[in-house]
Amino acid sequence: LRNYTGLQAKQLAPVKFGDYVAKPFSQGTGTSKLPGGFTPTERFVRAAYLKENVVPAKNEEEAITNIWYILNSVRIPNGAVIKDNGEPDFTQYVASMCSESKTYYFTSYENNQINSVTLTDEVLENTKEPTTYVVDTVQNIKQLI
């Protein structure tokens, strides 16, 4: 992270070169040095930056939305990274847990719909057999028209 101390959510300030004032040309200039690759280090820096700069959530739903934006910024699409053995390395699922509500949230690679399971007392007491949940493996697209 010490290599990225210049990252900021605010726009870069104009810089004077002699009589010429170079003004930043668009939004997001404070993040122009944010790494965009898929190495663990680059993904960590992106996640750390976003975690520190996202608008704080007021409730669990907003928190999950924030977490999903952060985690989506570091997901690896299938085929973007190929391992030495020729197989793709990709993010197979995204998951997060709210320790207050005991709710586990997740999505699969195939379906961006956020699923959740709340670990109620009933669920936690049923520890004799594993519980299986059916999750759609087809993208859930809501047709509006």
Secondary structure, 3 states (H helix, E strand, C coil): CHHHCCCCCCCCCCEEECCEEECCCCCCHHHCCCCCCCCHHHHHHHHHHHHHHCCCCCCHHHHHHHHHHHHHCCCCCCCCCECCCCCECCCCEEEEEECCCCEEEEEECCCCCCEEEECCHHHHHCCCCCCCCCCCCCCCCCCCC
